[in-house]
Amino acid sequence: MDCLNCGNCKENQPTYYCLARNEVVINENYVPEDKERTGWKKGTKNYEIHRRKTRKEVEV
């Protein structure tokens, strides 16, 4: 069972598939990353324009 250097074990994922072992492995060294919130925010110019356009479409 030599490592095939696929890189799956080097990614920060909770589980991955190992080609050399031919099985799904649970990563005990997994560190969850904080998710960034990059959505619409009230008061932002683009948000207000988008909101007004969608409200016009709904009313028509």
PDB file of N, H, CA, C and O in Angstrom:
ATOM      1  N   MET A   1       0.826  -1.184   0.000  1.00  0.00           N
ATOM      2  CA  MET A   1       0.000   0.000   0.000  1.00  0.00           C
ATOM      3  C   MET A   1       0.871   1.248   0.000  1.00  0.00           C
ATOM      4  O   MET A   1       1.045   1.891   1.036  1.00  0.00           O
ATOM      5  N   ASP A   2       1.404   1.582  -1.134  1.00  0.00           N
ATOM      6  H   ASP A   2       1.262   1.060  -1.975  1.00  0.00           H
ATOM      7  CA  ASP A   2       2.186   2.804  -1.251  1.00  0.00           C
ATOM      8  C   ASP A   2       1.253   3.967  -1.523  1.00  0.00           C
ATOM      9  O   ASP A   2       0.227   3.823  -2.188  1.00  0.00           O
ATOM     10  N   CYS A   3       1.634   5.138  -0.989  1.00  0.00           N
ATOM     11  H   CYS A   3       2.467   5.255  -0.449  1.00  0.00           H
ATOM     12  CA  CYS A   3       0.829   6.339  -1.198  1.00  0.00           C
ATOM     13  C   CYS A   3       0.899   6.735  -2.668  1.00  0.00           C
ATOM     14  O   CYS A   3       1.974   6.724  -3.269  1.00  0.00           O
ATOM     15  N   LEU A   4      -0.241   7.084  -3.242  1.00  0.00           N
ATOM     16  H   LEU A   4      -1.114   7.094  -2.754  1.00  0.00           H
ATOM     17  CA  LEU A   4      -0.306   7.479  -4.646  1.00  0.00           C
ATOM     18  C   LEU A   4      -0.182   8.986  -4.833  1.00  0.00           C
ATOM     19  O   LEU A   4      -0.280   9.479  -5.957  1.00  0.00           O
ATOM     20  N   ASN A   5       0.034   9.727  -3.740  1.00  0.00           N
ATOM     21  H   ASN A   5       0.113   9.327  -2.827  1.00  0.00           H
ATOM     22  CA  ASN A   5       0.194  11.190  -3.768  1.00  0.00           C
ATOM     23  C   ASN A   5      -0.972  11.887  -4.466  1.00  0.00           C
ATOM     24  O   ASN A   5      -0.770  12.779  -5.289  1.00  0.00           O
ATOM     25  N   CYS A   6      -2.178  11.476  -4.132  1.00  0.00           N
ATOM     26  H   CYS A   6      -2.342  10.751  -3.463  1.00  0.00           H
ATOM     27  CA  CYS A   6      -3.358  12.110  -4.730  1.00  0.00           C
ATOM     28  C   CYS A   6      -3.654  13.451  -4.066  1.00  0.00           C
ATOM     29  O   CYS A   6      -4.268  14.322  -4.683  1.00  0.00           O
ATOM     30  N   GLY A   7      -3.223  13.628  -2.810  1.00  0.00           N
ATOM     31  H   GLY A   7      -2.724  12.921  -2.309  1.00  0.00           H
ATOM     32  CA  GLY A   7      -3.419  14.895  -2.116  1.00  0.00           C
ATOM     33  C   GLY A   7      -4.697  14.969  -1.310  1.00  0.00           C
ATOM     34  O   GLY A   7      -4.940  15.981  -0.653  1.00  0.00           O
ATOM     35  N   ASN A   8      -5.522  13.935  -1.336  1.00  0.00           N
ATOM     36  H   ASN A   8      -5.324  13.113  -1.870  1.00  0.00           H
ATOM     37  CA  ASN A   8      -6.780  13.964  -0.581  1.00  0.00           C
ATOM     38  C   ASN A   8      -6.535  14.092   0.923  1.00  0.00           C
ATOM     39  O   ASN A   8      -7.289  14.772   1.618  1.00  0.00           O
ATOM     40  N   CYS A   9      -5.494  13.447   1.421  1.00  0.00           N
ATOM     41  H   CYS A   9      -4.881  12.894   0.856  1.00  0.00           H
ATOM     42  CA  CYS A   9      -5.230  13.483   2.861  1.00  0.00           C
ATOM     43  C   CYS A   9      -4.656  14.825   3.301  1.00  0.00           C
ATOM     44  O   CYS A   9      -4.693  15.157   4.486  1.00  0.00           O
ATOM     45  N   LYS A  10      -4.133  15.591   2.366  1.00  0.00           N
ATOM     46  H   LYS A  10      -4.103  15.322   1.403  1.00  0.00           H
ATOM     47  CA  LYS A  10      -3.530  16.877   2.710  1.00  0.00           C
ATOM     48  C   LYS A  10      -4.551  18.011   2.745  1.00  0.00           C
ATOM     49  O   LYS A  10      -4.269  19.078   3.290  1.00  0.00           O
ATOM     50  N   GLU A  11      -5.738  17.791   2.167  1.00  0.00           N
ATOM     51  H   GLU A  11      -5.967  16.925   1.724  1.00  0.00           H
ATOM     52  CA  GLU A  11      -6.792  18.799   2.220  1.00  0.00           C
ATOM     53  C   GLU A  11      -7.430  18.776   3.602  1.00  0.00           C
ATOM     54  O   GLU A  11      -7.489  17.730   4.248  1.00  0.00           O
ATOM     55  N   ASN A  12      -7.903  19.923   4.047  1.00  0.00           N
ATOM     56  H   ASN A  12      -7.856  20.773   3.521  1.00  0.00           H
ATOM     57  CA  ASN A  12      -8.522  20.015   5.373  1.00  0.00           C
ATOM     58  C   ASN A  12     -10.000  19.644   5.270  1.00  0.00           C
ATOM     59  O   ASN A  12     -10.871  20.514   5.286  1.00  0.00           O
ATOM     60  N   GLN A  13     -10.272  18.341   5.164  1.00  0.00           N
ATOM     61  H   GLN A  13      -9.564  17.634   5.151  1.00  0.00           H
ATOM     62  CA  GLN A  13     -11.633  17.827   5.055  1.00  0.00           C
ATOM     63  C   GLN A  13     -11.886  16.846   6.202  1.00  0.00           C
ATOM     64  O   GLN A  13     -10.955  16.166   6.634  1.00  0.00           O
ATOM     65  N   PRO A  14     -13.136  16.755   6.710  1.00  0.00           N
ATOM     66  CA  PRO A  14     -13.410  15.820   7.814  1.00  0.00           C
ATOM     67  C   PRO A  14     -13.259  14.353   7.401  1.00  0.00           C
ATOM     68  O   PRO A  14     -12.837  13.524   8.206  1.00  0.00           O
ATOM     69  N   THR A  15     -13.600  14.033   6.158  1.00  0.00           N
ATOM     70  H   THR A  15     -13.944  14.707   5.504  1.00  0.00           H
ATOM     71  CA  THR A  15     -13.409  12.678   5.632  1.00  0.00           C
ATOM     72  C   THR A  15     -12.867  12.776   4.216  1.00  0.00           C
ATOM     73  O   THR A  15     -13.102  13.763   3.519  1.00  0.00           O
ATOM     74  N   TYR A  16     -12.154  11.766   3.802  1.00  0.00           N
ATOM     75  H   TYR A  16     -11.964  10.964   4.368  1.00  0.00           H
ATOM     76  CA  TYR A  16     -11.626  11.729   2.443  1.00  0.00           C
ATOM     77  C   TYR A  16     -11.481  10.278   1.998  1.00  0.00           C
ATOM     78  O   TYR A  16     -11.455   9.358   2.817  1.00  0.00           O
ATOM     79  N   TYR A  17     -11.387  10.097   0.692  1.00  0.00           N
ATOM     80  H   TYR A  17     -11.408  10.844   0.028  1.00  0.00           H
ATOM     81  CA  TYR A  17     -11.227   8.754   0.132  1.00  0.00           C
ATOM     82  C   TYR A  17      -9.756   8.522  -0.176  1.00  0.00           C
ATOM     83  O   TYR A  17      -9.147   9.298  -0.912  1.00  0.00           O
ATOM     84  N   CYS A  18      -9.186   7.475   0.373  1.00  0.00           N
ATOM     85  H   CYS A  18      -9.681   6.845   0.971  1.00  0.00           H
ATOM     86  CA  CYS A  18      -7.784   7.131   0.137  1.00  0.00           C
ATOM     87  C   CYS A  18      -7.722   6.079  -0.972  1.00  0.00           C
ATOM     88  O   CYS A  18      -8.271   4.985  -0.840  1.00  0.00           O
ATOM     89  N   LEU A  19      -7.043   6.431  -2.065  1.00  0.00           N
ATOM     90  H   LEU A  19      -6.596   7.320  -2.172  1.00  0.00           H
ATOM     91  CA  LEU A  19      -6.935   5.506  -3.197  1.00  0.00           C
ATOM     92  C   LEU A  19      -6.043   4.314  -2.868  1.00  0.00           C
ATOM     93  O   LEU A  19      -6.317   3.200  -3.314  1.00  0.00           O
ATOM     94  N   ALA A  20      -4.989   4.528  -2.101  1.00  0.00           N
ATOM     95  H   ALA A  20      -4.767   5.433  -1.738  1.00  0.00           H
ATOM     96  CA  ALA A  20      -4.069   3.445  -1.771  1.00  0.00           C
ATOM     97  C   ALA A  20      -4.738   2.412  -0.858  1.00  0.00           C
ATOM     98  O   ALA A  20      -4.557   1.209  -1.045  1.00  0.00           O
ATOM     99  N   ARG A  21      -5.508   2.880   0.125  1.00  0.00           N
ATOM    100  H   ARG A  21      -5.655   3.858   0.277  1.00  0.00           H
ATOM    101  CA  ARG A  21      -6.198   1.977   1.043  1.00  0.00           C
ATOM    102  C   ARG A  21      -7.512   1.467   0.473  1.00  0.00           C
ATOM    103  O   ARG A  21      -8.031   0.440   0.912  1.00  0.00           O
ATOM    104  N   ASN A  22      -8.054   2.196  -0.519  1.00  0.00           N
ATOM    105  H   ASN A  22      -7.633   3.030  -0.875  1.00  0.00           H
ATOM    106  CA  ASN A  22      -9.339   1.884  -1.128  1.00  0.00           C
ATOM    107  C   ASN A  22     -10.470   1.946  -0.093  1.00  0.00           C
ATOM    108  O   ASN A  22     -11.330   1.067  -0.035  1.00  0.00           O
ATOM    109  N   GLU A  23     -10.444   3.016   0.727  1.00  0.00           N
ATOM    110  H   GLU A  23      -9.746   3.730   0.680  1.00  0.00           H
ATOM    111  CA  GLU A  23     -11.482   3.196   1.734  1.00  0.00           C
ATOM    112  C   GLU A  23     -11.629   4.666   2.095  1.00  0.00           C
ATOM    113  O   GLU A  23     -10.760   5.489   1.806  1.00  0.00           O
ATOM    114  N   VAL A  24     -12.751   4.973   2.736  1.00  0.00           N
ATOM    115  H   VAL A  24     -13.457   4.304   2.971  1.00  0.00           H
ATOM    116  CA  VAL A  24     -13.005   6.322   3.229  1.00  0.00           C
ATOM    117  C   VAL A  24     -12.364   6.438   4.607  1.00  0.00           C
ATOM    118  O   VAL A  24     -12.562   5.583   5.470  1.00  0.00           O
ATOM    119  N   VAL A  25     -11.591   7.512   4.804  1.00  0.00           N
ATOM    120  H   VAL A  25     -11.430   8.206   4.103  1.00  0.00           H
ATOM    121  CA  VAL A  25     -10.848   7.699   6.047  1.00  0.00           C
ATOM    122  C   VAL A  25     -11.392   8.920   6.776  1.00  0.00           C
ATOM    123  O   VAL A  25     -11.674   9.940   6.147  1.00  0.00           O
ATOM    124  N   ILE A  26     -11.542   8.828   8.097  1.00  0.00           N
ATOM    125  H   ILE A  26     -11.312   7.999   8.607  1.00  0.00           H
ATOM    126  CA  ILE A  26     -11.950   9.966   8.918  1.00  0.00           C
ATOM    127  C   ILE A  26     -10.691  10.697   9.357  1.00  0.00           C
ATOM    128  O   ILE A  26      -9.797  10.105   9.961  1.00  0.00           O
ATOM    129  N   ASN A  27     -10.627  11.982   9.050  1.00  0.00           N
ATOM    130  H   ASN A  27     -11.353  12.463   8.560  1.00  0.00           H
ATOM    131  CA  ASN A  27      -9.459  12.794   9.374  1.00  0.00           C
ATOM    132  C   ASN A  27      -9.557  13.259  10.824  1.00  0.00           C
ATOM    133  O   ASN A  27     -10.420  14.072  11.156  1.00  0.00           O
ATOM    134  N   GLU A  28      -8.688  12.754  11.681  1.00  0.00           N
ATOM    135  H   GLU A  28      -7.987  12.094  11.411  1.00  0.00           H
ATOM    136  CA  GLU A  28      -8.700  13.138  13.088  1.00  0.00           C
ATOM    137  C   GLU A  28      -8.028  14.483  13.312  1.00  0.00           C
ATOM    138  O   GLU A  28      -8.197  15.084  14.374  1.00  0.00           O
ATOM    139  N   ASN A  29      -7.273  14.968  12.337  1.00  0.00           N
ATOM    140  H   ASN A  29      -7.137  14.481  11.475  1.00  0.00           H
ATOM    141  CA  ASN A  29      -6.584  16.253  12.450  1.00  0.00           C
ATOM    142  C   ASN A  29      -7.375  17.382  11.810  1.00  0.00           C
ATOM    143  O   ASN A  29      -6.836  18.465  11.584  1.00  0.00           O
ATOM    144  N   TYR A  30      -8.646  17.141  11.517  1.00  0.00           N
ATOM    145  H   TYR A  30      -9.084  16.261  11.701  1.00  0.00           H
ATOM    146  CA  TYR A  30      -9.486  18.137  10.847  1.00  0.00           C
ATOM    147  C   TYR A  30      -9.729  19.339  11.751  1.00  0.00           C
ATOM    148  O   TYR A  30     -10.096  19.190  12.916  1.00  0.00           O
ATOM    149  N   VAL A  31      -9.518  20.541  11.195  1.00  0.00           N
ATOM    150  H   VAL A  31      -9.219  20.661  10.248  1.00  0.00           H
ATOM    151  CA  VAL A  31      -9.774  21.787  11.920  1.00  0.00           C
ATOM    152  C   VAL A  31     -10.811  22.564  11.124  1.00  0.00           C
ATOM    153  O   VAL A  31     -10.508  23.048  10.034  1.00  0.00           O
ATOM    154  N   PRO A  32     -12.048  22.696  11.651  1.00  0.00           N
ATOM    155  CA  PRO A  32     -13.077  23.421  10.899  1.00  0.00           C
ATOM    156  C   PRO A  32     -12.720  24.901  10.770  1.00  0.00           C
ATOM    157  O   PRO A  32     -12.238  25.525  11.716  1.00  0.00           O
ATOM    158  N   GLU A  33     -12.969  25.448   9.575  1.00  0.00           N
ATOM    159  H   GLU A  33     -13.360  24.941   8.807  1.00  0.00           H
ATOM    160  CA  GLU A  33     -12.685  26.850   9.315  1.00  0.00           C
ATOM    161  C   GLU A  33     -13.957  27.666   9.529  1.00  0.00           C
ATOM    162  O   GLU A  33     -15.065  27.171   9.321  1.00  0.00           O
ATOM    163  N   ASP A  34     -13.787  28.910   9.944  1.00  0.00           N
ATOM    164  H   ASP A  34     -12.887  29.311  10.113  1.00  0.00           H
ATOM    165  CA  ASP A  34     -14.931  29.804  10.097  1.00  0.00           C
ATOM    166  C   ASP A  34     -15.433  30.206   8.727  1.00  0.00           C
ATOM    167  O   ASP A  34     -14.647  30.558   7.847  1.00  0.00           O
ATOM    168  N   LYS A  35     -16.746  30.155   8.544  1.00  0.00           N
ATOM    169  H   LYS A  35     -17.384  29.870   9.259  1.00  0.00           H
ATOM    170  CA  LYS A  35     -17.333  30.526   7.264  1.00  0.00           C
ATOM    171  C   LYS A  35     -17.457  32.037   7.191  1.00  0.00           C
ATOM    172  O   LYS A  35     -17.855  32.689   8.156  1.00  0.00           O
ATOM    173  N   GLU A  36     -17.114  32.579   6.044  1.00  0.00           N
ATOM    174  H   GLU A  36     -16.791  32.049   5.260  1.00  0.00           H
ATOM    175  CA  GLU A  36     -17.264  34.011   5.842  1.00  0.00           C
ATOM    176  C   GLU A  36     -18.688  34.306   5.411  1.00  0.00           C
ATOM    177  O   GLU A  36     -19.257  33.587   4.590  1.00  0.00           O
ATOM    178  N   ARG A  37     -19.255  35.347   5.955  1.00  0.00           N
ATOM    179  H   ARG A  37     -18.793  35.932   6.622  1.00  0.00           H
ATOM    180  CA  ARG A  37     -20.597  35.754   5.555  1.00  0.00           C
ATOM    181  C   ARG A  37     -20.452  36.864   4.533  1.00  0.00           C
ATOM    182  O   ARG A  37     -20.175  38.013   4.876  1.00  0.00           O
ATOM    183  N   THR A  38     -20.642  36.508   3.285  1.00  0.00           N
ATOM    184  H   THR A  38     -20.868  35.574   3.007  1.00  0.00           H
ATOM    185  CA  THR A  38     -20.526  37.492   2.215  1.00  0.00           C
ATOM    186  C   THR A  38     -21.845  37.553   1.472  1.00  0.00           C
ATOM    187  O   THR A  38     -21.945  37.117   0.325  1.00  0.00           O
ATOM    188  N   GLY A  39     -22.837  38.088   2.119  1.00  0.00           N
ATOM    189  H   GLY A  39     -22.755  38.442   3.050  1.00  0.00           H
ATOM    190  CA  GLY A  39     -24.146  38.180   1.499  1.00  0.00           C
ATOM    191  C   GLY A  39     -24.584  39.623   1.412  1.00  0.00           C
ATOM    192  O   GLY A  39     -23.792  40.547   1.602  1.00  0.00           O
ATOM    193  N   TRP A  40     -25.853  39.799   1.123  1.00  0.00           N
ATOM    194  H   TRP A  40     -26.496  39.049   0.969  1.00  0.00           H
ATOM    195  CA  TRP A  40     -26.407  41.141   1.061  1.00  0.00           C
ATOM    196  C   TRP A  40     -26.485  41.714   2.465  1.00  0.00           C
ATOM    197  O   TRP A  40     -26.806  41.009   3.422  1.00  0.00           O
ATOM    198  N   LYS A  41     -26.187  42.997   2.574  1.00  0.00           N
ATOM    199  H   LYS A  41     -25.925  43.569   1.796  1.00  0.00           H
ATOM    200  CA  LYS A  41     -26.328  43.679   3.855  1.00  0.00           C
ATOM    201  C   LYS A  41     -27.188  44.906   3.658  1.00  0.00           C
ATOM    202  O   LYS A  41     -27.016  45.655   2.697  1.00  0.00           O
ATOM    203  N   LYS A  42     -28.105  45.102   4.566  1.00  0.00           N
ATOM    204  H   LYS A  42     -28.245  44.493   5.347  1.00  0.00           H
ATOM    205  CA  LYS A  42     -28.975  46.266   4.470  1.00  0.00           C
ATOM    206  C   LYS A  42     -28.138  47.534   4.557  1.00  0.00           C
ATOM    207  O   LYS A  42     -27.184  47.625   5.329  1.00  0.00           O
ATOM    208  N   GLY A  43     -28.525  48.513   3.738  1.00  0.00           N
ATOM    209  H   GLY A  43     -29.300  48.439   3.111  1.00  0.00           H
ATOM    210  CA  GLY A  43     -27.804  49.774   3.726  1.00  0.00           C
ATOM    211  C   GLY A  43     -26.754  49.844   2.636  1.00  0.00           C
ATOM    212  O   GLY A  43     -26.326  50.938   2.267  1.00  0.00           O
ATOM    213  N   THR A  44     -26.330  48.712   2.113  1.00  0.00           N
ATOM    214  H   THR A  44     -26.678  47.824   2.412  1.00  0.00           H
ATOM    215  CA  THR A  44     -25.366  48.718   1.023  1.00  0.00           C
ATOM    216  C   THR A  44     -26.071  49.156  -0.252  1.00  0.00           C
ATOM    217  O   THR A  44     -27.229  48.808  -0.483  1.00  0.00           O
ATOM    218  N   LYS A  45     -25.367  49.918  -1.073  1.00  0.00           N
ATOM    219  H   LYS A  45     -24.427  50.201  -0.885  1.00  0.00           H
ATOM    220  CA  LYS A  45     -25.979  50.468  -2.285  1.00  0.00           C
ATOM    221  C   LYS A  45     -26.502  49.360  -3.199  1.00  0.00           C
ATOM    222  O   LYS A  45     -27.640  49.428  -3.663  1.00  0.00           O
ATOM    223  N   ASN A  46     -25.693  48.358  -3.457  1.00  0.00           N
ATOM    224  H   ASN A  46     -24.769  48.302  -3.081  1.00  0.00           H
ATOM    225  CA  ASN A  46     -26.111  47.268  -4.349  1.00  0.00           C
ATOM    226  C   ASN A  46     -27.310  46.508  -3.786  1.00  0.00           C
ATOM    227  O   ASN A  46     -28.184  46.072  -4.536  1.00  0.00           O
ATOM    228  N   TYR A  47     -27.348  46.354  -2.475  1.00  0.00           N
ATOM    229  H   TYR A  47     -26.639  46.708  -1.865  1.00  0.00           H
ATOM    230  CA  TYR A  47     -28.482  45.665  -1.846  1.00  0.00           C
ATOM    231  C   TYR A  47     -29.771  46.439  -2.083  1.00  0.00           C
ATOM    232  O   TYR A  47     -30.794  45.865  -2.458  1.00  0.00           O
ATOM    233  N   GLU A  48     -29.711  47.749  -1.860  1.00  0.00           N
ATOM    234  H   GLU A  48     -28.881  48.215  -1.555  1.00  0.00           H
ATOM    235  CA  GLU A  48     -30.912  48.575  -2.009  1.00  0.00           C
ATOM    236  C   GLU A  48     -31.405  48.574  -3.452  1.00  0.00           C
ATOM    237  O   GLU A  48     -32.608  48.476  -3.691  1.00  0.00           O
ATOM    238  N   ILE A  49     -30.496  48.682  -4.412  1.00  0.00           N
ATOM    239  H   ILE A  49     -29.518  48.762  -4.218  1.00  0.00           H
ATOM    240  CA  ILE A  49     -30.876  48.665  -5.836  1.00  0.00           C
ATOM    241  C   ILE A  49     -31.513  47.323  -6.185  1.00  0.00           C
ATOM    242  O   ILE A  49     -32.559  47.276  -6.832  1.00  0.00           O
ATOM    243  N   HIS A  50     -30.886  46.243  -5.757  1.00  0.00           N
ATOM    244  H   HIS A  50     -30.036  46.282  -5.231  1.00  0.00           H
ATOM    245  CA  HIS A  50     -31.392  44.895  -6.037  1.00  0.00           C
ATOM    246  C   HIS A  50     -32.766  44.698  -5.400  1.00  0.00           C
ATOM    247  O   HIS A  50     -33.666  44.136  -6.023  1.00  0.00           O
ATOM    248  N   ARG A  51     -32.926  45.159  -4.161  1.00  0.00           N
ATOM    249  H   ARG A  51     -32.195  45.616  -3.655  1.00  0.00           H
ATOM    250  CA  ARG A  51     -34.194  45.008  -3.453  1.00  0.00           C
ATOM    251  C   ARG A  51     -35.307  45.767  -4.163  1.00  0.00           C
ATOM    252  O   ARG A  51     -36.419  45.257  -4.301  1.00  0.00           O
ATOM    253  N   ARG A  52     -35.013  46.981  -4.613  1.00  0.00           N
ATOM    254  H   ARG A  52     -34.110  47.395  -4.501  1.00  0.00           H
ATOM    255  CA  ARG A  52     -36.035  47.779  -5.292  1.00  0.00           C
ATOM    256  C   ARG A  52     -36.437  47.150  -6.623  1.00  0.00           C
ATOM    257  O   ARG A  52     -37.615  47.143  -6.983  1.00  0.00           O
ATOM    258  N   LYS A  53     -35.445  46.617  -7.356  1.00  0.00           N
ATOM    259  H   LYS A  53     -34.489  46.622  -7.063  1.00  0.00           H
ATOM    260  CA  LYS A  53     -35.753  45.966  -8.638  1.00  0.00           C
ATOM    261  C   LYS A  53     -36.644  44.749  -8.423  1.00  0.00           C
ATOM    262  O   LYS A  53     -37.617  44.553  -9.152  1.00  0.00           O
ATOM    263  N   THR A  54     -36.320  43.937  -7.434  1.00  0.00           N
ATOM    264  H   THR A  54     -35.530  44.096  -6.841  1.00  0.00           H
ATOM    265  CA  THR A  54     -37.118  42.728  -7.200  1.00  0.00           C
ATOM    266  C   THR A  54     -38.515  43.080  -6.714  1.00  0.00           C
ATOM    267  O   THR A  54     -39.474  42.387  -7.055  1.00  0.00           O
ATOM    268  N   ARG A  55     -38.654  44.136  -5.927  1.00  0.00           N
ATOM    269  H   ARG A  55     -37.876  44.699  -5.650  1.00  0.00           H
ATOM    270  CA  ARG A  55     -39.987  44.539  -5.467  1.00  0.00           C
ATOM    271  C   ARG A  55     -40.824  45.050  -6.625  1.00  0.00           C
ATOM    272  O   ARG A  55     -42.033  44.821  -6.665  1.00  0.00           O
ATOM    273  N   LYS A  56     -40.190  45.748  -7.576  1.00  0.00           N
ATOM    274  H   LYS A  56     -39.208  45.934  -7.543  1.00  0.00           H
ATOM    275  CA  LYS A  56     -40.920  46.228  -8.752  1.00  0.00           C
ATOM    276  C   LYS A  56     -41.410  45.048  -9.583  1.00  0.00           C
ATOM    277  O   LYS A  56     -42.534  45.060 -10.084  1.00  0.00           O
ATOM    278  N   GLU A  57     -40.559  44.020  -9.728  1.00  0.00           N
ATOM    279  H   GLU A  57     -39.646  44.010  -9.321  1.00  0.00           H
ATOM    280  CA  GLU A  57     -40.942  42.844 -10.507  1.00  0.00           C
ATOM    281  C   GLU A  57     -42.116  42.121  -9.849  1.00  0.00           C
ATOM    282  O   GLU A  57     -42.992  41.612 -10.548  1.00  0.00           O
ATOM    283  N   VAL A  58     -42.146  42.069  -8.536  1.00  0.00           N
ATOM    284  H   VAL A  58     -41.435  42.483  -7.968  1.00  0.00           H
ATOM    285  CA  VAL A  58     -43.217  41.378  -7.819  1.00  0.00           C
ATOM    286  C   VAL A  58     -44.525  42.146  -7.952  1.00  0.00           C
ATOM    287  O   VAL A  58     -45.584  41.540  -8.116  1.00  0.00           O
ATOM    288  N   GLU A  59     -44.466  43.469  -7.884  1.00  0.00           N
ATOM    289  H   GLU A  59     -43.606  43.962  -7.751  1.00  0.00           H
ATOM    290  CA  GLU A  59     -45.672  44.287  -7.957  1.00  0.00           C
ATOM    291  C   GLU A  59     -46.308  44.256  -9.342  1.00  0.00           C
ATOM    292  O   GLU A  59     -47.527  44.371  -9.461  1.00  0.00           O
ATOM    293  N   VAL A  60     -45.506  44.103 -10.383  1.00  0.00           N
ATOM    294  H   VAL A  60     -44.516  44.009 -10.286  1.00  0.00           H
ATOM    295  CA  VAL A  60     -46.022  44.133 -11.759  1.00  0.00           C
ATOM    296  C   VAL A  60     -46.636  42.841 -12.135  1.00  0.00           C
ATOM    297  O   VAL A  60     -47.121  42.691 -13.256  1.00  0.00           O
TER     298      VAL A  60
END
